[in-house]
Amino acid sequence: MRILALAILAIGTIWATVPARAQMYAPDYPVCIQVYAPIQYIDCSYNSLAQCAATASGRAAECIVNPYYANAYQEPWGRRHRRHPRAY
């Protein structure tokens, strides 16, 4: 009887688990759209906020900046700060 109860508990636990989801934020694009209805999801496939806003207009959605964008923290060329020598 104990084995039957444990088997039922194990099968119920396996059926109740939810499969893991893939990463929501794709690191290739700087802008994401978060859609709220009918199914909530995040799609990161936009290059600009204007492009995302055109898709989101008239829908229950908003455009957000991708926090995992791969090039977000790279400093642009020519904008590096130089240390100037001290004048005594």
HTML snippet that shows the backbone in 3Dmol.js (N, CA, C, O; Angstrom):
<script src="https://3Dmol.org/build/3Dmol-min.js"></script>
<div id="view" style="width:600px;height:400px;position:relative"></div>
<script>
const pdb = `
ATOM      1  N   MET A   1       0.822  -1.188   0.000  1.00  0.00           N
ATOM      2  CA  MET A   1       0.000   0.000   0.000  1.00  0.00           C
ATOM      3  C   MET A   1       0.870   1.257   0.000  1.00  0.00           C
ATOM      4  O   MET A   1       0.553   2.255  -0.647  1.00  0.00           O
ATOM      5  N   ARG A   2       1.981   1.177   0.750  1.00  0.00           N
ATOM      6  CA  ARG A   2       2.879   2.315   0.807  1.00  0.00           C
ATOM      7  C   ARG A   2       3.509   2.574  -0.561  1.00  0.00           C
ATOM      8  O   ARG A   2       3.685   3.731  -0.943  1.00  0.00           O
ATOM      9  N   ILE A   3       3.844   1.546  -1.286  1.00  0.00           N
ATOM     10  CA  ILE A   3       4.452   1.691  -2.614  1.00  0.00           C
ATOM     11  C   ILE A   3       3.458   2.304  -3.584  1.00  0.00           C
ATOM     12  O   ILE A   3       3.836   3.144  -4.401  1.00  0.00           O
ATOM     13  N   LEU A   4       2.208   1.907  -3.512  1.00  0.00           N
ATOM     14  CA  LEU A   4       1.183   2.478  -4.377  1.00  0.00           C
ATOM     15  C   LEU A   4       0.993   3.965  -4.095  1.00  0.00           C
ATOM     16  O   LEU A   4       0.859   4.758  -5.026  1.00  0.00           O
ATOM     17  N   ALA A   5       0.982   4.345  -2.830  1.00  0.00           N
ATOM     18  CA  ALA A   5       0.832   5.760  -2.463  1.00  0.00           C
ATOM     19  C   ALA A   5       2.023   6.571  -2.954  1.00  0.00           C
ATOM     20  O   ALA A   5       1.843   7.676  -3.467  1.00  0.00           O
ATOM     21  N   LEU A   6       3.226   6.050  -2.809  1.00  0.00           N
ATOM     22  CA  LEU A   6       4.417   6.751  -3.293  1.00  0.00           C
ATOM     23  C   LEU A   6       4.434   6.849  -4.817  1.00  0.00           C
ATOM     24  O   LEU A   6       4.872   7.858  -5.371  1.00  0.00           O
ATOM     25  N   ALA A   7       3.963   5.815  -5.489  1.00  0.00           N
ATOM     26  CA  ALA A   7       3.911   5.851  -6.951  1.00  0.00           C
ATOM     27  C   ALA A   7       2.912   6.907  -7.424  1.00  0.00           C
ATOM     28  O   ALA A   7       3.192   7.645  -8.368  1.00  0.00           O
ATOM     29  N   ILE A   8       1.762   6.982  -6.780  1.00  0.00           N
ATOM     30  CA  ILE A   8       0.764   7.996  -7.155  1.00  0.00           C
ATOM     31  C   ILE A   8       1.302   9.399  -6.867  1.00  0.00           C
ATOM     32  O   ILE A   8       1.104  10.313  -7.667  1.00  0.00           O
ATOM     33  N   LEU A   9       1.975   9.572  -5.740  1.00  0.00           N
ATOM     34  CA  LEU A   9       2.572  10.856  -5.411  1.00  0.00           C
ATOM     35  C   LEU A   9       3.649  11.251  -6.418  1.00  0.00           C
ATOM     36  O   LEU A   9       3.729  12.414  -6.815  1.00  0.00           O
ATOM     37  N   ALA A  10       4.472  10.299  -6.832  1.00  0.00           N
ATOM     38  CA  ALA A  10       5.525  10.580  -7.809  1.00  0.00           C
ATOM     39  C   ALA A  10       4.933  10.954  -9.167  1.00  0.00           C
ATOM     40  O   ALA A  10       5.406  11.891  -9.810  1.00  0.00           O
ATOM     41  N   ILE A  11       3.906  10.231  -9.605  1.00  0.00           N
ATOM     42  CA  ILE A  11       3.272  10.545 -10.897  1.00  0.00           C
ATOM     43  C   ILE A  11       2.602  11.907 -10.834  1.00  0.00           C
ATOM     44  O   ILE A  11       2.686  12.676 -11.792  1.00  0.00           O
ATOM     45  N   GLY A  12       1.946  12.220  -9.740  1.00  0.00           N
ATOM     46  CA  GLY A  12       1.310  13.533  -9.590  1.00  0.00           C
ATOM     47  C   GLY A  12       2.325  14.663  -9.590  1.00  0.00           C
ATOM     48  O   GLY A  12       2.079  15.725 -10.162  1.00  0.00           O
ATOM     49  N   THR A  13       3.462  14.436  -8.951  1.00  0.00           N
ATOM     50  CA  THR A  13       4.522  15.448  -8.931  1.00  0.00           C
ATOM     51  C   THR A  13       5.083  15.684 -10.326  1.00  0.00           C
ATOM     52  O   THR A  13       5.335  16.826 -10.711  1.00  0.00           O
ATOM     53  N   ILE A  14       5.274  14.631 -11.068  1.00  0.00           N
ATOM     54  CA  ILE A  14       5.796  14.768 -12.430  1.00  0.00           C
ATOM     55  C   ILE A  14       4.799  15.510 -13.319  1.00  0.00           C
ATOM     56  O   ILE A  14       5.205  16.359 -14.112  1.00  0.00           O
ATOM     57  N   TRP A  15       3.530  15.214 -13.205  1.00  0.00           N
ATOM     58  CA  TRP A  15       2.513  15.877 -14.025  1.00  0.00           C
ATOM     59  C   TRP A  15       2.338  17.341 -13.632  1.00  0.00           C
ATOM     60  O   TRP A  15       1.991  18.171 -14.471  1.00  0.00           O
ATOM     61  N   ALA A  16       2.577  17.662 -12.359  1.00  0.00           N
ATOM     62  CA  ALA A  16       2.347  19.024 -11.875  1.00  0.00           C
ATOM     63  C   ALA A  16       3.487  19.971 -12.213  1.00  0.00           C
ATOM     64  O   ALA A  16       3.302  21.188 -12.178  1.00  0.00           O
ATOM     65  N   THR A  17       4.652  19.446 -12.537  1.00  0.00           N
ATOM     66  CA  THR A  17       5.783  20.323 -12.835  1.00  0.00           C
ATOM     67  C   THR A  17       5.584  21.004 -14.178  1.00  0.00           C
ATOM     68  O   THR A  17       5.054  20.418 -15.122  1.00  0.00           O
ATOM     69  N   VAL A  18       6.011  22.231 -14.238  1.00  0.00           N
ATOM     70  CA  VAL A  18       5.903  23.021 -15.460  1.00  0.00           C
ATOM     71  C   VAL A  18       7.247  22.962 -16.168  1.00  0.00           C
ATOM     72  O   VAL A  18       8.282  23.121 -15.521  1.00  0.00           O
ATOM     73  N   PRO A  19       7.263  22.738 -17.474  1.00  0.00           N
ATOM     74  CA  PRO A  19       8.550  22.711 -18.176  1.00  0.00           C
ATOM     75  C   PRO A  19       9.236  24.077 -18.127  1.00  0.00           C
ATOM     76  O   PRO A  19       8.569  25.112 -18.108  1.00  0.00           O
ATOM     77  N   ALA A  20      10.540  24.076 -18.106  1.00  0.00           N
ATOM     78  CA  ALA A  20      11.303  25.314 -18.041  1.00  0.00           C
ATOM     79  C   ALA A  20      11.150  26.102 -19.339  1.00  0.00           C
ATOM     80  O   ALA A  20      11.088  25.530 -20.427  1.00  0.00           O
ATOM     81  N   ARG A  21      11.092  27.408 -19.203  1.00  0.00           N
ATOM     82  CA  ARG A  21      10.970  28.270 -20.376  1.00  0.00           C
ATOM     83  C   ARG A  21      12.348  28.720 -20.839  1.00  0.00           C
ATOM     84  O   ARG A  21      13.309  28.745 -20.070  1.00  0.00           O
ATOM     85  N   ALA A  22      12.415  29.066 -22.091  1.00  0.00           N
ATOM     86  CA  ALA A  22      13.663  29.585 -22.635  1.00  0.00           C
ATOM     87  C   ALA A  22      13.851  31.028 -22.171  1.00  0.00           C
ATOM     88  O   ALA A  22      12.941  31.631 -21.602  1.00  0.00           O
ATOM     89  N   GLN A  23      15.024  31.565 -22.417  1.00  0.00           N
ATOM     90  CA  GLN A  23      15.307  32.937 -22.026  1.00  0.00           C
ATOM     91  C   GLN A  23      14.370  33.889 -22.751  1.00  0.00           C
ATOM     92  O   GLN A  23      14.179  33.776 -23.962  1.00  0.00           O
ATOM     93  N   MET A  24      13.782  34.834 -22.010  1.00  0.00           N
ATOM     94  CA  MET A  24      12.823  35.773 -22.594  1.00  0.00           C
ATOM     95  C   MET A  24      13.512  36.849 -23.430  1.00  0.00           C
ATOM     96  O   MET A  24      13.018  37.226 -24.493  1.00  0.00           O
ATOM     97  N   TYR A  25      14.626  37.329 -22.960  1.00  0.00           N
ATOM     98  CA  TYR A  25      15.280  38.455 -23.600  1.00  0.00           C
ATOM     99  C   TYR A  25      16.376  37.975 -24.536  1.00  0.00           C
ATOM    100  O   TYR A  25      17.347  37.359 -24.096  1.00  0.00           O
ATOM    101  N   ALA A  26      16.225  38.254 -25.823  1.00  0.00           N
ATOM    102  CA  ALA A  26      17.265  37.907 -26.785  1.00  0.00           C
ATOM    103  C   ALA A  26      18.337  38.996 -26.735  1.00  0.00           C
ATOM    104  O   ALA A  26      17.995  40.176 -26.821  1.00  0.00           O
ATOM    105  N   PRO A  27      19.600  38.653 -26.601  1.00  0.00           N
ATOM    106  CA  PRO A  27      20.641  39.668 -26.455  1.00  0.00           C
ATOM    107  C   PRO A  27      21.037  40.339 -27.766  1.00  0.00           C
ATOM    108  O   PRO A  27      21.961  41.152 -27.776  1.00  0.00           O
ATOM    109  N   ASP A  28      20.367  40.024 -28.867  1.00  0.00           N
ATOM    110  CA  ASP A  28      20.756  40.574 -30.165  1.00  0.00           C
ATOM    111  C   ASP A  28      20.083  41.899 -30.504  1.00  0.00           C
ATOM    112  O   ASP A  28      20.577  42.625 -31.366  1.00  0.00           O
ATOM    113  N   TYR A  29      18.983  42.234 -29.861  1.00  0.00           N
ATOM    114  CA  TYR A  29      18.218  43.431 -30.202  1.00  0.00           C
ATOM    115  C   TYR A  29      18.067  44.329 -28.978  1.00  0.00           C
ATOM    116  O   TYR A  29      17.892  43.825 -27.869  1.00  0.00           O
ATOM    117  N   PRO A  30      18.131  45.657 -29.158  1.00  0.00           N
ATOM    118  CA  PRO A  30      18.096  46.574 -28.015  1.00  0.00           C
ATOM    119  C   PRO A  30      16.702  46.860 -27.454  1.00  0.00           C
ATOM    120  O   PRO A  30      16.593  47.371 -26.339  1.00  0.00           O
ATOM    121  N   VAL A  31      15.638  46.548 -28.190  1.00  0.00           N
ATOM    122  CA  VAL A  31      14.284  46.896 -27.749  1.00  0.00           C
ATOM    123  C   VAL A  31      13.395  45.664 -27.755  1.00  0.00           C
ATOM    124  O   VAL A  31      13.460  44.835 -28.662  1.00  0.00           O
ATOM    125  N   CYS A  32      12.551  45.557 -26.710  1.00  0.00           N
ATOM    126  CA  CYS A  32      11.609  44.444 -26.589  1.00  0.00           C
ATOM    127  C   CYS A  32      10.188  44.981 -26.489  1.00  0.00           C
ATOM    128  O   CYS A  32       9.970  46.114 -26.059  1.00  0.00           O
ATOM    129  N   ILE A  33       9.235  44.165 -26.884  1.00  0.00           N
ATOM    130  CA  ILE A  33       7.826  44.473 -26.693  1.00  0.00           C
ATOM    131  C   ILE A  33       7.279  43.466 -25.683  1.00  0.00           C
ATOM    132  O   ILE A  33       7.516  42.262 -25.775  1.00  0.00           O
ATOM    133  N   GLN A  34       6.539  44.008 -24.715  1.00  0.00           N
ATOM    134  CA  GLN A  34       5.895  43.150 -23.728  1.00  0.00           C
ATOM    135  C   GLN A  34       4.397  43.207 -23.981  1.00  0.00           C
ATOM    136  O   GLN A  34       3.771  44.252 -23.804  1.00  0.00           O
ATOM    137  N   VAL A  35       3.827  42.088 -24.392  1.00  0.00           N
ATOM    138  CA  VAL A  35       2.408  41.987 -24.733  1.00  0.00           C
ATOM    139  C   VAL A  35       1.684  41.386 -23.536  1.00  0.00           C
ATOM    140  O   VAL A  35       2.149  40.417 -22.935  1.00  0.00           O
ATOM    141  N   TYR A  36       0.521  41.984 -23.193  1.00  0.00           N
ATOM    142  CA  TYR A  36      -0.213  41.553 -22.008  1.00  0.00           C
ATOM    143  C   TYR A  36      -1.422  40.685 -22.301  1.00  0.00           C
ATOM    144  O   TYR A  36      -1.812  39.886 -21.449  1.00  0.00           O
ATOM    145  N   ALA A  37      -2.022  40.807 -23.461  1.00  0.00           N
ATOM    146  CA  ALA A  37      -3.257  40.045 -23.727  1.00  0.00           C
ATOM    147  C   ALA A  37      -3.218  39.504 -25.136  1.00  0.00           C
ATOM    148  O   ALA A  37      -2.619  40.160 -25.989  1.00  0.00           O
ATOM    149  N   PRO A  38      -3.789  38.391 -25.449  1.00  0.00           N
ATOM    150  CA  PRO A  38      -4.454  37.415 -24.585  1.00  0.00           C
ATOM    151  C   PRO A  38      -3.466  36.549 -23.820  1.00  0.00           C
ATOM    152  O   PRO A  38      -3.804  36.043 -22.749  1.00  0.00           O
ATOM    153  N   ILE A  39      -2.250  36.361 -24.337  1.00  0.00           N
ATOM    154  CA  ILE A  39      -1.212  35.600 -23.645  1.00  0.00           C
ATOM    155  C   ILE A  39      -0.040  36.543 -23.413  1.00  0.00           C
ATOM    156  O   ILE A  39       0.409  37.216 -24.341  1.00  0.00           O
ATOM    157  N   GLN A  40       0.451  36.595 -22.193  1.00  0.00           N
ATOM    158  CA  GLN A  40       1.552  37.494 -21.877  1.00  0.00           C
ATOM    159  C   GLN A  40       2.871  36.902 -22.356  1.00  0.00           C
ATOM    160  O   GLN A  40       3.205  35.759 -22.042  1.00  0.00           O
ATOM    161  N   TYR A  41       3.624  37.707 -23.132  1.00  0.00           N
ATOM    162  CA  TYR A  41       4.940  37.269 -23.598  1.00  0.00           C
ATOM    163  C   TYR A  41       5.801  38.481 -23.897  1.00  0.00           C
ATOM    164  O   TYR A  41       5.302  39.603 -23.995  1.00  0.00           O
ATOM    165  N   ILE A  42       7.098  38.247 -24.041  1.00  0.00           N
ATOM    166  CA  ILE A  42       8.066  39.293 -24.374  1.00  0.00           C
ATOM    167  C   ILE A  42       8.778  38.876 -25.647  1.00  0.00           C
ATOM    168  O   ILE A  42       9.254  37.747 -25.766  1.00  0.00           O
ATOM    169  N   ASP A  43       8.848  39.814 -26.613  1.00  0.00           N
ATOM    170  CA  ASP A  43       9.501  39.543 -27.889  1.00  0.00           C
ATOM    171  C   ASP A  43      10.573  40.599 -28.114  1.00  0.00           C
ATOM    172  O   ASP A  43      10.257  41.780 -28.252  1.00  0.00           O
ATOM    173  N   CYS A  44      11.821  40.194 -28.153  1.00  0.00           N
ATOM    174  CA  CYS A  44      12.943  41.115 -28.358  1.00  0.00           C
ATOM    175  C   CYS A  44      13.462  40.961 -29.780  1.00  0.00           C
ATOM    176  O   CYS A  44      14.432  40.243 -30.023  1.00  0.00           O
ATOM    177  N   SER A  45      12.814  41.632 -30.709  1.00  0.00           N
ATOM    178  CA  SER A  45      13.256  41.556 -32.103  1.00  0.00           C
ATOM    179  C   SER A  45      13.133  42.909 -32.793  1.00  0.00           C
ATOM    180  O   SER A  45      12.815  42.972 -33.980  1.00  0.00           O
ATOM    181  N   TYR A  46      13.381  43.988 -32.062  1.00  0.00           N
ATOM    182  CA  TYR A  46      13.230  45.336 -32.612  1.00  0.00           C
ATOM    183  C   TYR A  46      14.529  46.106 -32.467  1.00  0.00           C
ATOM    184  O   TYR A  46      15.230  45.994 -31.461  1.00  0.00           O
ATOM    185  N   ASN A  47      14.837  46.893 -33.496  1.00  0.00           N
ATOM    186  CA  ASN A  47      16.068  47.674 -33.502  1.00  0.00           C
ATOM    187  C   ASN A  47      15.903  49.070 -32.929  1.00  0.00           C
ATOM    188  O   ASN A  47      16.893  49.694 -32.548  1.00  0.00           O
ATOM    189  N   SER A  48      14.669  49.580 -32.858  1.00  0.00           N
ATOM    190  CA  SER A  48      14.448  50.923 -32.334  1.00  0.00           C
ATOM    191  C   SER A  48      13.122  50.979 -31.590  1.00  0.00           C
ATOM    192  O   SER A  48      12.249  50.131 -31.777  1.00  0.00           O
ATOM    193  N   LEU A  49      12.988  52.002 -30.739  1.00  0.00           N
ATOM    194  CA  LEU A  49      11.739  52.194 -30.017  1.00  0.00           C
ATOM    195  C   LEU A  49      10.604  52.557 -30.973  1.00  0.00           C
ATOM    196  O   LEU A  49       9.461  52.165 -30.739  1.00  0.00           O
ATOM    197  N   ALA A  50      10.893  53.294 -32.038  1.00  0.00           N
ATOM    198  CA  ALA A  50       9.857  53.664 -33.005  1.00  0.00           C
ATOM    199  C   ALA A  50       9.312  52.427 -33.724  1.00  0.00           C
ATOM    200  O   ALA A  50       8.105  52.319 -33.941  1.00  0.00           O
ATOM    201  N   GLN A  51      10.169  51.524 -34.081  1.00  0.00           N
ATOM    202  CA  GLN A  51       9.748  50.286 -34.733  1.00  0.00           C
ATOM    203  C   GLN A  51       8.860  49.469 -33.801  1.00  0.00           C
ATOM    204  O   GLN A  51       7.855  48.907 -34.235  1.00  0.00           O
ATOM    205  N   CYS A  52       9.225  49.401 -32.534  1.00  0.00           N
ATOM    206  CA  CYS A  52       8.439  48.665 -31.552  1.00  0.00           C
ATOM    207  C   CYS A  52       7.112  49.364 -31.279  1.00  0.00           C
ATOM    208  O   CYS A  52       6.081  48.705 -31.144  1.00  0.00           O
ATOM    209  N   ALA A  53       7.128  50.693 -31.198  1.00  0.00           N
ATOM    210  CA  ALA A  53       5.904  51.450 -30.926  1.00  0.00           C
ATOM    211  C   ALA A  53       4.880  51.283 -32.047  1.00  0.00           C
ATOM    212  O   ALA A  53       3.676  51.274 -31.792  1.00  0.00           O
ATOM    213  N   ALA A  54       5.351  51.151 -33.278  1.00  0.00           N
ATOM    214  CA  ALA A  54       4.429  50.925 -34.390  1.00  0.00           C
ATOM    215  C   ALA A  54       3.736  49.579 -34.253  1.00  0.00           C
ATOM    216  O   ALA A  54       2.559  49.450 -34.591  1.00  0.00           O
ATOM    217  N   THR A  55       4.439  48.598 -33.770  1.00  0.00           N
ATOM    218  CA  THR A  55       3.843  47.278 -33.560  1.00  0.00           C
ATOM    219  C   THR A  55       2.913  47.271 -32.349  1.00  0.00           C
ATOM    220  O   THR A  55       1.884  46.595 -32.360  1.00  0.00           O
ATOM    221  N   ALA A  56       3.268  48.014 -31.313  1.00  0.00           N
ATOM    222  CA  ALA A  56       2.500  48.008 -30.063  1.00  0.00           C
ATOM    223  C   ALA A  56       1.255  48.883 -30.108  1.00  0.00           C
ATOM    224  O   ALA A  56       0.393  48.753 -29.238  1.00  0.00           O
ATOM    225  N   SER A  57       1.133  49.761 -31.083  1.00  0.00           N
ATOM    226  CA  SER A  57      -0.006  50.679 -31.098  1.00  0.00           C
ATOM    227  C   SER A  57      -1.313  49.918 -31.287  1.00  0.00           C
ATOM    228  O   SER A  57      -1.437  49.056 -32.157  1.00  0.00           O
ATOM    229  N   GLY A  58      -2.285  50.265 -30.444  1.00  0.00           N
ATOM    230  CA  GLY A  58      -3.588  49.635 -30.517  1.00  0.00           C
ATOM    231  C   GLY A  58      -3.671  48.287 -29.833  1.00  0.00           C
ATOM    232  O   GLY A  58      -4.698  47.615 -29.926  1.00  0.00           O
ATOM    233  N   ARG A  59      -2.638  47.884 -29.162  1.00  0.00           N
ATOM    234  CA  ARG A  59      -2.615  46.593 -28.469  1.00  0.00           C
ATOM    235  C   ARG A  59      -2.331  46.812 -26.991  1.00  0.00           C
ATOM    236  O   ARG A  59      -1.880  47.887 -26.597  1.00  0.00           O
ATOM    237  N   ALA A  60      -2.589  45.815 -26.185  1.00  0.00           N
ATOM    238  CA  ALA A  60      -2.227  45.862 -24.767  1.00  0.00           C
ATOM    239  C   ALA A  60      -0.763  45.464 -24.662  1.00  0.00           C
ATOM    240  O   ALA A  60      -0.438  44.339 -24.282  1.00  0.00           O
ATOM    241  N   ALA A  61       0.111  46.399 -25.002  1.00  0.00           N
ATOM    242  CA  ALA A  61       1.547  46.109 -25.048  1.00  0.00           C
ATOM    243  C   ALA A  61       2.331  47.375 -24.758  1.00  0.00           C
ATOM    244  O   ALA A  61       1.809  48.484 -24.867  1.00  0.00           O
ATOM    245  N   GLU A  62       3.589  47.197 -24.387  1.00  0.00           N
ATOM    246  CA  GLU A  62       4.487  48.327 -24.187  1.00  0.00           C
ATOM    247  C   GLU A  62       5.878  47.957 -24.664  1.00  0.00           C
ATOM    248  O   GLU A  62       6.234  46.779 -24.712  1.00  0.00           O
ATOM    249  N   CYS A  63       6.657  48.955 -25.014  1.00  0.00           N
ATOM    250  CA  CYS A  63       8.025  48.755 -25.462  1.00  0.00           C
ATOM    251  C   CYS A  63       8.963  49.010 -24.289  1.00  0.00           C
ATOM    252  O   CYS A  63       8.817  49.992 -23.561  1.00  0.00           O
ATOM    253  N   ILE A  64       9.920  48.118 -24.120  1.00  0.00           N
ATOM    254  CA  ILE A  64      10.890  48.247 -23.045  1.00  0.00           C
ATOM    255  C   ILE A  64      12.294  48.080 -23.605  1.00  0.00           C
ATOM    256  O   ILE A  64      12.490  47.446 -24.642  1.00  0.00           O
ATOM    257  N   VAL A  65      13.259  48.652 -22.913  1.00  0.00           N
ATOM    258  CA  VAL A  65      14.650  48.514 -23.314  1.00  0.00           C
ATOM    259  C   VAL A  65      15.138  47.153 -22.841  1.00  0.00           C
ATOM    260  O   VAL A  65      14.875  46.754 -21.707  1.00  0.00           O
ATOM    261  N   ASN A  66      15.835  46.456 -23.694  1.00  0.00           N
ATOM    262  CA  ASN A  66      16.328  45.117 -23.391  1.00  0.00           C
ATOM    263  C   ASN A  66      17.461  45.215 -22.378  1.00  0.00           C
ATOM    264  O   ASN A  66      18.516  45.767 -22.691  1.00  0.00           O
ATOM    265  N   PRO A  67      17.262  44.684 -21.157  1.00  0.00           N
ATOM    266  CA  PRO A  67      18.329  44.776 -20.157  1.00  0.00           C
ATOM    267  C   PRO A  67      19.512  43.858 -20.448  1.00  0.00           C
ATOM    268  O   PRO A  67      20.566  44.002 -19.830  1.00  0.00           O
ATOM    269  N   TYR A  68      19.356  42.925 -21.369  1.00  0.00           N
ATOM    270  CA  TYR A  68      20.422  41.983 -21.694  1.00  0.00           C
ATOM    271  C   TYR A  68      21.001  42.202 -23.087  1.00  0.00           C
ATOM    272  O   TYR A  68      21.593  41.291 -23.664  1.00  0.00           O
ATOM    273  N   TYR A  69      20.834  43.391 -23.620  1.00  0.00           N
ATOM    274  CA  TYR A  69      21.357  43.690 -24.951  1.00  0.00           C
ATOM    275  C   TYR A  69      22.873  43.550 -24.937  1.00  0.00           C
ATOM    276  O   TYR A  69      23.538  44.122 -24.073  1.00  0.00           O
ATOM    277  N   ALA A  70      23.419  42.806 -25.871  1.00  0.00           N
ATOM    278  CA  ALA A  70      24.842  42.455 -25.875  1.00  0.00           C
ATOM    279  C   ALA A  70      25.757  43.666 -26.026  1.00  0.00           C
ATOM    280  O   ALA A  70      26.845  43.673 -25.449  1.00  0.00           O
ATOM    281  N   ASN A  71      25.360  44.686 -26.778  1.00  0.00           N
ATOM    282  CA  ASN A  71      26.223  45.835 -27.030  1.00  0.00           C
ATOM    283  C   ASN A  71      25.865  47.039 -26.159  1.00  0.00           C
ATOM    284  O   ASN A  71      26.297  48.152 -26.458  1.00  0.00           O
ATOM    285  N   ALA A  72      25.105  46.852 -25.115  1.00  0.00           N
ATOM    286  CA  ALA A  72      24.637  47.974 -24.309  1.00  0.00           C
ATOM    287  C   ALA A  72      25.760  48.666 -23.553  1.00  0.00           C
ATOM    288  O   ALA A  72      25.686  49.873 -23.321  1.00  0.00           O
ATOM    289  N   TYR A  73      26.793  47.940 -23.164  1.00  0.00           N
ATOM    290  CA  TYR A  73      27.813  48.529 -22.319  1.00  0.00           C
ATOM    291  C   TYR A  73      29.129  48.782 -23.037  1.00  0.00           C
ATOM    292  O   TYR A  73      30.139  49.072 -22.396  1.00  0.00           O
ATOM    293  N   GLN A  74      29.128  48.678 -24.335  1.00  0.00           N
ATOM    294  CA  GLN A  74      30.351  48.952 -25.065  1.00  0.00           C
ATOM    295  C   GLN A  74      30.446  50.444 -25.344  1.00  0.00           C
ATOM    296  O   GLN A  74      29.471  51.082 -25.742  1.00  0.00           O
ATOM    297  N   GLU A  75      31.621  50.980 -25.130  1.00  0.00           N
ATOM    298  CA  GLU A  75      31.843  52.396 -25.341  1.00  0.00           C
ATOM    299  C   GLU A  75      32.090  52.658 -26.824  1.00  0.00           C
ATOM    300  O   GLU A  75      32.890  51.957 -27.443  1.00  0.00           O
ATOM    301  N   PRO A  76      31.409  53.667 -27.415  1.00  0.00           N
ATOM    302  CA  PRO A  76      31.607  53.937 -28.844  1.00  0.00           C
ATOM    303  C   PRO A  76      33.030  54.429 -29.131  1.00  0.00           C
ATOM    304  O   PRO A  76      33.684  55.010 -28.265  1.00  0.00           O
ATOM    305  N   TRP A  77      33.491  54.189 -30.348  1.00  0.00           N
ATOM    306  CA  TRP A  77      34.832  54.600 -30.749  1.00  0.00           C
ATOM    307  C   TRP A  77      34.937  56.119 -30.729  1.00  0.00           C
ATOM    308  O   TRP A  77      33.997  56.818 -31.105  1.00  0.00           O
ATOM    309  N   GLY A  78      36.080  56.622 -30.290  1.00  0.00           N
ATOM    310  CA  GLY A  78      36.325  58.055 -30.291  1.00  0.00           C
ATOM    311  C   GLY A  78      35.783  58.761 -29.055  1.00  0.00           C
ATOM    312  O   GLY A  78      35.988  59.966 -28.909  1.00  0.00           O
ATOM    313  N   ARG A  79      35.126  58.079 -28.195  1.00  0.00           N
ATOM    314  CA  ARG A  79      34.550  58.699 -27.007  1.00  0.00           C
ATOM    315  C   ARG A  79      35.287  58.269 -25.735  1.00  0.00           C
ATOM    316  O   ARG A  79      34.741  58.386 -24.638  1.00  0.00           O
ATOM    317  N   ARG A  80      36.458  57.798 -25.865  1.00  0.00           N
ATOM    318  CA  ARG A  80      37.189  57.352 -24.695  1.00  0.00           C
ATOM    319  C   ARG A  80      37.770  58.557 -23.965  1.00  0.00           C
ATOM    320  O   ARG A  80      38.223  59.523 -24.579  1.00  0.00           O
ATOM    321  N   HIS A  81      37.745  58.474 -22.672  1.00  0.00           N
ATOM    322  CA  HIS A  81      38.289  59.571 -21.874  1.00  0.00           C
ATOM    323  C   HIS A  81      39.796  59.400 -21.751  1.00  0.00           C
ATOM    324  O   HIS A  81      40.300  58.316 -21.457  1.00  0.00           O
ATOM    325  N   ARG A  82      40.482  60.481 -21.981  1.00  0.00           N
ATOM    326  CA  ARG A  82      41.936  60.435 -21.884  1.00  0.00           C
ATOM    327  C   ARG A  82      42.364  61.079 -20.574  1.00  0.00           C
ATOM    328  O   ARG A  82      41.778  62.060 -20.116  1.00  0.00           O
ATOM    329  N   ARG A  83      43.377  60.512 -20.002  1.00  0.00           N
ATOM    330  CA  ARG A  83      43.933  61.128 -18.791  1.00  0.00           C
ATOM    331  C   ARG A  83      44.950  62.165 -19.218  1.00  0.00           C
ATOM    332  O   ARG A  83      45.876  61.874 -19.975  1.00  0.00           O
ATOM    333  N   HIS A  84      44.772  63.345 -18.735  1.00  0.00           N
ATOM    334  CA  HIS A  84      45.706  64.421 -19.052  1.00  0.00           C
ATOM    335  C   HIS A  84      46.810  64.429 -17.987  1.00  0.00           C
ATOM    336  O   HIS A  84      46.551  64.176 -16.810  1.00  0.00           O
ATOM    337  N   PRO A  85      48.035  64.721 -18.413  1.00  0.00           N
ATOM    338  CA  PRO A  85      49.123  64.766 -17.435  1.00  0.00           C
ATOM    339  C   PRO A  85      48.915  65.933 -16.468  1.00  0.00           C
ATOM    340  O   PRO A  85      48.379  66.980 -16.832  1.00  0.00           O
ATOM    341  N   ARG A  86      49.346  65.724 -15.250  1.00  0.00           N
ATOM    342  CA  ARG A  86      49.199  66.786 -14.253  1.00  0.00           C
ATOM    343  C   ARG A  86      50.141  67.928 -14.543  1.00  0.00           C
ATOM    344  O   ARG A  86      51.273  67.726 -14.985  1.00  0.00           O
ATOM    345  N   ALA A  87      49.666  69.121 -14.290  1.00  0.00           N
ATOM    346  CA  ALA A  87      50.518  70.309 -14.428  1.00  0.00           C
ATOM    347  C   ALA A  87      50.936  70.717 -13.018  1.00  0.00           C
ATOM    348  O   ALA A  87      50.082  70.997 -12.177  1.00  0.00           O
ATOM    349  N   TYR A  88      52.250  70.752 -12.751  1.00  0.00           N
ATOM    350  CA  TYR A  88      52.739  71.097 -11.418  1.00  0.00           C
ATOM    351  C   TYR A  88      53.080  72.533 -11.334  1.00  0.00           C
ATOM    352  O   TYR A  88      53.510  73.006 -10.282  1.00  0.00           O
TER     353      TYR A  88
END
`;
const viewer = $3Dmol.createViewer("view");
viewer.addModel(pdb, "pdb");
viewer.setStyle({}, {cartoon: {color: "spectrum"}});
viewer.zoomTo();
viewer.render();
</script>
